[in-house]
Amino acid sequence: MVRELPTAVDPTASVGVHTAYLAHCDALVRRTRQLVGDPQLAEDLVTEAFARLLTHWDTVRSPRPWLYATTAHLVSDHWRKRGREAAAYDRLQQGVVRAVEQPDVLDRVDLLWVRAAVEQLPARLRLTVVLHYFLDLPVAEVALRLGKSEGAVKRDLHDARMLLALRMHGTR
């Protein structure tokens, strides 16, 4: 996919993005590589984050956290897509290509409710929750991908469950 950048890019935006690139690119690629396990994919995701930074430069106060959050969202999107692809491939390999079963209305409401609560979590906790609970990665794999100890991942999951319980209690 070829991205077209705005034709009239503010020169200060391009200088600012270049400065942010020099300051943060290598560390961001290393961190992203830990999350996705593929150096080329990590570079692609970071490049996409910088392209988005260029188009949003006038609204970004601090590029570093913005870049890390944007890259975390891109990584989450990548793993979500991979999960869907793997499920479709498994169905194909079994010789049973069937329509995905639609949950009943109550299940859909619950899914939307939980998703909204998870989206409100801080990025550090949200990514851990998505990898562990939504993508069914074991704690050890989440720790490896995030570059954290298993104890830190367990603490993040605990903190996330506590925040979710506080946010979700009494909101139904």
Secondary structure, 3 states (H helix, E strand, C coil): CCCCCCCCCCHHHHHHHHHHHHHHHHHHHHHHHHHHCCHHHHHHHHHHHHHHHHHHHHHCCCHHHHHHHHHHHHHHHHHHHHHHHHHHHHHHHCCCCCCCCCCCHHHHHHHHHHHHHHHCCCHHHHHHHHHHHHCCCCHHHHHHHHCCCHHHHHHHHHHHHHHHHHHHCCCC
